[in-house]
Amino acid sequence: MRLFRRFTGAFALILVFAMALSISAFAVTPDDFTDVRGHWAEEYLMRGLSEGLLSGFGDGTLRPDDEASFVQALVLLQRLLMPAKSVPTEGAEMDTDAWYAGSVSSVLSIIPDVDVRYLTHGELTRGRLFLLMADAFRLIPAEPDYSVLDGFTDSGLLCGRERDAAAALISLGYVTGHDGMLRPMGAVTRAELFTLTFSLVENTVSGGRVPDSLSGGALIQHSGDLAGRTFADMLWLGGSTEGCDLSGLTADTVVFLSQVSGLKTNTGTNINTLVIAGGTGSTISGGTYGALRVASGAPESVFISCAADRLEITADNTAVTVDSHIPDIVISGHDCTLAFSEDGSSENVMLTDTSGASVLTLPSGVEKLSVDGSGNIVTISGRVGSVSLDGNKNLIDGNGTVDSLTLLTRNSTCSAAVNTTVEKYPDGLGDLVLSVEPPKFLTVGENLTASATLSNPEEMRVELTWYMGNMKLMSESLDIGPIPVTTTLDLPPELDPAMSSAQLLRLTVTKRDADIPQDSKAEVITRQYLIFLENLDSLLPVADEADMLVQQIPAENPSETSNQE
């Protein structure tokens, strides 16, 4: 396990990043720095310098191969996205007088899903960078294509929503990996941070007239004139976009990161994907859209009255009213409300396995309803064709009628009238209910204590295995049934000076019937959790003042990394 670079003191940390991200006040060239000319990321480094996103160090270096921090990534996004307001950083032990405090509070207003614990715990790994960028630019769809991860041998190390983010970035061509690996637990260099950021946003336009043509994705601040234009790539609209004119606009993807009220469209507006991710109330009417996505940061209420092939709700705590016909609707968020006006209708409605605690009221005419996730309630008022019911504690009720119901779990119920019921209960772990209570923070020297509670409608034997990173901690066999069974992990943490300040705790549950050979391929359920290790510096050797960084990430082949993460 490699050593991670660490600074000798808080002052050095603040000084380095303050210098690294200070706004440039004069024109620069690659020859102004001793480590930029010929670097594989020279193009992206020079763009950061020319746009005032960094200025380098007093010794004439930019240090592109130094590790970047989570704070540095947030400050970069704040200067790029220029959000107008700030939010409290609850849950973060951040000094409000720190040089980065204002920038972080500002950028969190438009990236609400950021885990603020990373501000003071844990380094910026590739997996976390994937998630940060995918969340900031609203790239994660309701149904990510996980098959693209199959080509990477270490994709199993992606933690939680990092998996969604990596799948989205790979699908869009922004991440290609290296030697068949994503290295999600590896640290990120400053050059890699800028490369991924600027490969996403190749153009920035602040106010005034938008060019008639742009090559690559573009971030447009303060609306600009978009009417009648054609863009083949993604457009992100930030700043003040009230009254934005999209009349006659043809574009692949348009993402609103701010207010959308007063949006001007007409029959000539043709956008493949329109993403609503900001504002205090939005009405979408007019135009033709391949897909509408109500994403994280969306207003509390969205009214949709336009033609679209598909609606995705990936945001949390959002109420969406549909006033038109949208054939396909997919919900992956939590605490959402979906309702239809008299003119609203849909043919296929799906709640994915990540959805939770959402309430849907469906009109008559839905041909296919698929319910997964946990704690969702669907009320039907008319006829619904086929229904697939899965997940945990989901409920279908109402005075409507279901033609054909397929039960895929014993843990969810349908109280509405059903003409035909087909039971397809899984033989494996499909009905397993698993809850895990891992520690969020662990002080160095304390025992690692975590618990798992399991239940299953039918009795079965399973094998539980706990891992810390790739290290196996404990394995045990359990007989489980309808009555919940709890097991506890209580082991001294095996730490060494090379460990990161955040570790991945994994639990796998494998079905082990007596008639299944132990070496056969069995169904496995995996849960992953990050544990932040506190006071880890007490185990690390003190670095020499002249060499603040312990080790650098091995250089990669320039020809293979110029378009990578």
DOFIDREN-431518 format. One record per residue (C-alpha): residue in three letters; x, z, y. Coordinates in pm, whole numbers, plus 32768, in hexadecimal, padded with zeros to 4 digits. Layout:
REM residues N
ALAXZY
...
This chain:
REM residues 565
MET800080008000
ARG80937F96814B
LEU80D780718277
PHE7FF6804783A1
ARG8081802E84FF
ARG8041815F85D5
PHE80A581BF8736
THR816083018779
GLY806A8383887A
ALA7F25834B8930
PHE7FDD82E98A6F
ALA809881D389BF
LEU7F5581598924
ILE7E9F81498A71
LEU7FCA80AE8B25
VAL7FF97F988A28
PHE7E8D7F2C8A1D
ALA7E5B7F528B93
MET7F817E678BCA
ALA7F107D808AB3
LEU7DB57D4E8B42
SER7DF27D638CB7
ILE7D677C3B8D77
SER7E647B2F8DCC
ALA7E887AF48F42
PHE7F5F79BA8F34
ALA7F8B787A8E6E
VAL8061789B8D37
THR811677B38C47
PRO819377EB8AE3
ASP82F5780B8B6D
ASP828B79428C2F
PHE829679FB8AE0
THR83A47A0689D9
ASP82B47A0A88B1
VAL81A779098908
ARG825177B68905
GLY823A772987A4
HIS815E78408720
TRP805177C1862F
ALA7F44784A8719
GLU7FE377CE885E
GLU7EAC770D88C7
TYR7DCA783D88A8
LEU7EC779298947
MET7EEC78498A75
ARG7D7478318A9B
GLY7D5D79AB8AA0
LEU7E6879B68BAB
SER7DD578A08C81
GLU7C79793C8C7B
GLY7CF87A948CDC
LEU7CAE7B3F8B8F
LEU7E137BC18B69
SER7F597BBC8C27
GLY80657C358B38
PHE816A7D448B52
GLY82687D978C5B
ASP83897D298B7D
GLY83167BBF8B7A
THR826A7BCB8A27
LEU81057B9A89B5
ARG813F7C2D8859
PRO80457B4F87A4
ASP80AA7BD88650
ASP80647D4386AD
GLU7F2C7DE18617
ALA7DF27DD386E8
SER7D0C7EFF8706
PHE7B937F1B86F6
VAL7B8D7F848864
GLN7C5B7E5488C5
ALA7B647D6D8815
LEU7A407E0D88D0
VAL7AEF7DED8A1F
LEU7B347C7F89D6
LEU79C47C438988
GLN79597CFD8AC2
ARG7A327C218B9E
LEU79B77AEB8AEB
LEU78427B3C8ADF
MET78307BF78C2D
PRO76FE7CD08BE2
ALA764C7D578D14
LYS76027EBA8CA5
SER76937FDE8BE0
VAL761380C98AD3
PRO768782268A6B
THR77808225894C
GLU76CC83258878
GLY77818388873B
ALA78D9832987C1
GLU79E284238827
MET7A438348894D
ASP7AE283CB8A89
THR79FE83578BA2
ASP7B32833F8C82
ALA7BED825C8B90
TRP7C5681098C19
TYR7B6F80588B28
ALA7A3C813C8B4A
GLY798080648C45
SER79BD7F248B83
VAL79517FBC8A38
SER781380538AC8
SER77C27F038B64
VAL77F57E2C8A2F
LEU772C7F1A8954
SER75FB7EBC8A24
ILE75F87D658981
ILE76937DB8882D
PRO75B17ED987C3
ASP761C7EDB8655
VAL77857F468696
ASP77F3807785CF
VAL7889814286EB
ARG7948821F85F7
TYR7A4B810985EB
LEU7AA781558753
THR7B5E828D86E5
HIS7B7982678569
GLY7C02814784A3
GLU7CBC800B84F4
LEU7C357EAF8538
THR7C2A7E1483DE
ARG7BCD7CAE839C
GLY7A837D1A8304
ARG7A297DDF843C
LEU7A927CBE8519
PHE79B27BD28451
LEU788A7CBC848A
LEU78D87CF985FA
MET78EB7B868649
ALA77BC7B288577
ASP76EF7C388622
ALA776D7BE78780
PHE77147A768761
ARG75DD7AA78685
LEU765679D08565
ILE75BC7A8A843C
PRO747C79E683B9
ALA73667A998300
GLU73E37A0881B8
PRO756079E381B8
ASP75F178F280BB
TYR76BE79E17FE6
SER772C78CB7EFC
VAL783B786A7FF6
LEU78E979B47FA3
ASP791D794F7E3A
GLY7A54788B7E96
PHE7B0C79C57F0A
THR7BA47AB27E0D
ASP7B8A7BE67EEC
SER7A2B7BB67F7C
GLY79BC7CEA7EB6
LEU7A7C7DC17FB0
LEU79907D6380CA
CYS78D37E9E812E
GLY775E7EA4817F
ARG76F87DA68287
GLU785A7D1A828D
ARG77E47C4A8166
ASP76CC7BAF8237
ALA77BC7B6B8355
ALA78C87ACB827C
ALA77C679EC81D2
ALA774579798326
LEU789F793583B8
ILE790F78788281
SER77CF77AC8274
LEU7801774583E0
GLY796D76EA83A5
TYR7A0677F58485
VAL7ABB78AB836A
THR7B7377FE8250
GLY7C48791581C0
HIS7DAA78F3813E
ASP7E1B78AC7FDA
GLY7CB978E87F5C
MET7CA57A417FFF
LEU7BF07AD4812A
ARG7CBE7C158137
PRO7B9B7CDB81CB
MET7C5B7E2481C4
GLY7D8E7D908270
ALA7DE27DD183DA
VAL7DAD7CCB84EA
THR7EBB7C4F85D4
ARG7E7B7C0A8741
ALA7EB07A9786FF
GLU7DAB7A9A85EA
LEU7CB47B4F86CC
PHE7CD27A4287D8
THR7CCF792886DB
LEU7B83798F8643
THR7AE779DB8796
PHE7B4978918836
SER7AF977C18705
LEU79987848872F
VAL7984781488A6
GLU7A4F76E188FF
ASN79C076C28A5F
THR795777B98B6B
VAL787F77528C93
SER782E784D8DA4
GLY771377E08E89
GLY76E176918F2F
ARG76AC75478E82
VAL76EF75358D0F
PRO77BF74058CA8
ASP76F972E38C17
SER77B973028AD0
LEU787D74178A27
SER794C740C88EA
GLY791F7549881F
GLY785A7686885B
ALA782276F889C1
LEU77D2783F8A71
ILE770877FB8BAC
GLN76DC79118CAA
HIS75C079158DA9
SER74F877FB8D0E
GLY757876C28DB3
ASP74BA757B8D9A
LEU747575228C2D
ALA7348743B8C58
GLY736472EB8BAC
ARG74B8732D8B10
THR752A730089A9
PHE761973F088FD
ALA768373DC8791
ASP770A753F8778
MET76A476A487C8
LEU764877198926
TRP764478898983
LEU758B78DD8AC5
GLY75ED7A208B71
GLY75CF7AC38CC3
SER748F7A7C8D84
THR73CA796D8CCD
GLU726D79AB8D57
GLY71C578628DA0
CYS72C277A48CCD
ASP725D76358CB5
LEU727575A78B54
SER718F74808B9B
GLY720073558AD0
LEU732C74148A41
THR73A773AA88EA
ALA749374A48845
ASP74FB752986F4
THR74E6769E8743
VAL748F775B8882
VAL74BC78D6888E
PHE742479A489AA
LEU74ED7AE189DD
SER74217B478B10
GLN72C57B318BA5
VAL71F47A0C8B2C
SER70B87A328C01
GLY706F79058CD7
LEU710978198BD7
LYS70B676B08C2E
THR707D75BE8B0F
ASN6FB574838AD4
THR6F60739389BC
GLY70BD72FF89D7
THR716B744A8984
ASN720374228829
ILE72DB754087AA
ASN733C756C863E
THR735E76E98659
LEU72EF77C28780
VAL7365792C8771
ILE72C57A3B8848
ALA73B77B5E886A
GLY73787BFA89BD
GLY727D7C4D8ACA
THR715A7D3C8AF6
GLY703C7C558A8E
SER70347AEC8A25
THR6F3679D689FE
ILE6FAA789C894C
SER6EC777718985
GLY6EF775FC8991
GLY7001752E88E7
THR705774E8877E
TYR713E75C886B6
GLY71C775B78558
ALA71E97732854D
LEU719F78578633
ARG7268799485FC
VAL720F7AE48697
ALA73637B8D867C
SER74057CDA86C9
GLY73DD7D328838
ALA728F7C7E8854
PRO717E7D16892E
GLU70827E08889E
SER6F787CF9889F
VAL6F8E7B82886B
PHE6E667A928885
ILE6E98794287D9
SER6DB8781C882F
CYS6E7E76E487D6
ALA6EC375F886B8
ALA6FD2766C85C5
ASP701F76348458
ARG70A07794841A
LEU70A078EE84B8
GLU71AB79F08464
ILE71937B5A84D5
THR72E67BFD84A7
ALA72BD7CFC85C0
ASP724E7E65859C
ASN71317F0C865A
THR70917DC886D0
ALA6F227D6286DC
VAL6EE97BED86AE
THR6D9B7B3F86E3
VAL6D7179DC8661
ASP6C7E78FD8721
SER6CCD77B48672
HIS6D0377288516
ILE6E5B777D8488
PRO6E7A77168318
ASP6F8C780B82B2
ILE6FC6796F832F
VAL70E47A4B82B1
ILE711D7BB68316
SER72617C7082CF
GLY72507D7883E2
HIS71CB7EDD83E9
ASP70A07F768498
CYS70127E2484FA
THR6EA97DC68539
LEU6E227C6C84F1
ALA6CC37C07855D
PHE6C047AC28590
SER6B137A56869D
GLU69DE7987864B
ASP6AB1784C866E
GLY6BD678D385A8
SER6C16787F843B
SER6D23785D8333
GLU6D4977DC81D0
ASN6E7078A5814A
VAL6ECD7A0881B1
MET6FF97AC48126
LEU70847C24814F
THR71EC7C1F80D2
ASP729F7D338013
THR73377DB68159
SER71E77DE38208
GLY71557F3C8235
ALA70337FFB82D0
SER6F947EC18361
VAL6E1D7E8F838D
LEU6D7E7D38835F
THR6C177CCD8394
LEU6BDF7B7882F4
PRO6ABF7A88832E
SER6A1479BA8226
GLY6AC5787F81B7
VAL6C1A7909814F
GLU6C7478528012
LYS6DA6791A7FAC
LEU6E067A827FFD
SER6F4B7B207F83
VAL6F827C947FC2
ASP70CD7D447F86
GLY71927E4D803E
SER71137FAF806B
GLY6FE88057810C
ASN6F417F1B818C
ILE6DC67F0781B5
VAL6D0E7DB881A9
THR6B9B7DAC81FB
ILE6ADF7C728197
SER698B7C1F822A
GLY693D7ADC8171
ARG69A67A108047
VAL6B187A077FEA
GLY6B94791D7EDA
SER6CBC79A37E10
VAL6D5F7AF37E55
SER6EAD7B707DD0
LEU6ED67CEB7DF1
ASP702D7D8B7DCD
GLY70FD7E9B7E70
ASN70BC800E7EA0
LYS6F8180B07F2B
ASN6EF07F6F7FB9
LEU6D767F577FDA
ILE6C837E347FEC
ASP6B277E9C805B
GLY69FC7E1F8121
ASN68A87D8880D1
GLY69337C30807E
THR69667B947F29
VAL6AA37B2F7E6E
ASP6A7F7A097D80
SER6BB67A537CB1
LEU6C927B8D7CBE
THR6DE87B9F7C19
LEU6E6E7D017BF5
LEU6FEA7D107BEE
THR70077E887C12
ARG6F4F7FC57BB6
ASN6FB180657D00
SER6EC47FA27DE4
THR6D4A7F7C7DDA
CYS6C2D7E917E35
SER6AD77F297E84
ALA6A347DE57EF6
ALA694C7D237E0F
VAL6A0E7C4C7D17
ASN69867B367C3B
THR6AB47B137B51
THR6BD97BFF7B18
VAL6D1F7BA97A67
GLU6E1A7CBB7A18
LYS6F867C547A15
TYR70327DA27A18
PRO71AE7D8379FA
ASP726A7DF578C4
GLY73987E5B798D
LEU73BF7F287ACA
GLY72B77E7D7B9D
ASP71D87FB27BA9
LEU72F380A77BE3
VAL72CD81817D19
LEU742281EC7D97
SER747382C37EC5
VAL75D3832E7F22
GLU7647843A8014
PRO77B483F88069
PRO787684B38176
LYS789883F582BD
PHE79CC84B58326
LEU7ACF855F824B
THR7BDD864182D2
VAL7D2B860E8227
GLY7D57871B811D
GLU7BE5874E80D8
ASN7B4686F67F8D
LEU7A8D85AC7F7C
THR792286067F31
ALA780C85077F03
SER76C885067E3F
ALA75EF83FA7D9F
THR7483841E7D37
LEU73EF832A7C3B
SER729A82F07BA0
ASN71F681DE7AD4
PRO709181B37A56
GLU7117818C78F2
GLU72278259784F
MET737C81B97833
ARG74EC82107823
VAL75D081AA7941
GLU773D81D27993
LEU77A7823C7AF2
THR790381F27B75
TRP798B82657CC5
TYR7AA881AD7D74
MET7B7181ED7EAF
GLY7BE980957F16
ASN7C6580037DCE
MET7CB881577D37
LYS7BCE81DC7C29
LEU7B6F83467C6D
MET7A7183A87B64
SER798883147A5E
GLU786783B279A0
SER773B835178CB
LEU75DE83C87926
ASP748883B67882
ILE738983717994
GLY720E834C79A1
PRO70E383827A8A
ILE716384DC7AF0
PRO728584B07BE9
VAL73DF85117B6C
THR74F485757C5E
THR766785647C1A
THR778085D97CFE
LEU78E185627D3D
ASP79C686817DA6
LEU7B3686237DA1
PRO7C6586647E7C
PRO7CA8852A7F4C
GLU7DE184767ED8
LEU7E7C84228026
ASP7FD683A2807B
PRO807A833E81C4
ALA802081D28189
MET7EA582018188
SER7DCC817F829F
SER7CF582698370
ALA7BC181CF82CC
GLN7B9881A48156
LEU7A9580F28080
LEU79D581CE7F8A
ARG792781037E7B
LEU782E81687D70
THR77D3807F7C54
VAL76B180B87B65
THR76B47FF97A1A
LYS75A67FF37912
ARG7636806777C5
ASP753C804A76A9
ALA75B180BD7555
ASP75937F5F74C6
ILE76647EBC75DA
PRO77DC7EAF7593
GLN78A47F5F769E
ASP79787E2B76DC
SER784D7D44770E
LYS77DE7CCC7862
ALA76D77DBD78E5
GLU76027DCA7A1E
VAL76AB7E8E7B34
ILE76277F1B7C7C
THR772D7F6B7D85
ARG7715803D7EC0
GLN782F80517FBE
TYR7866814B80D7
LEU7975817E81DA
ILE7A0D82D881FE
PHE7ACE8326833A
LEU7C0083FF82F7
GLU7C4784F7840D
ASN7D9785928465
LEU7E4784878399
ASP7F62847C8496
SER7FDB85CB8413
LEU804A851882D6
LEU80F983F98384
PRO826883EF83E1
VAL82AE83F88557
ALA8314829E85CE
ASP8445826A86A8
GLU83F7823A8819
ALA84BA80F5881C
ASP83EF806686FD
MET828680D38725
LEU82057FEC8617
VAL8252803D84AB
GLN821E7EE8840C
GLN819D7D8F8466
ILE80AC7CBC839F
PRO81717BAE82E3
ALA81727A6683A1
GLU808E795A8318
ASN80CA77E782F9
PRO806E77598450
SER7FDA762183B9
GLU7EEA76EE82E6
THR7E8277F583E2
SER7E4177338521
ASN7CCE771C84D0
GLN7CA6785F8410
GLU7C2C79B9845C
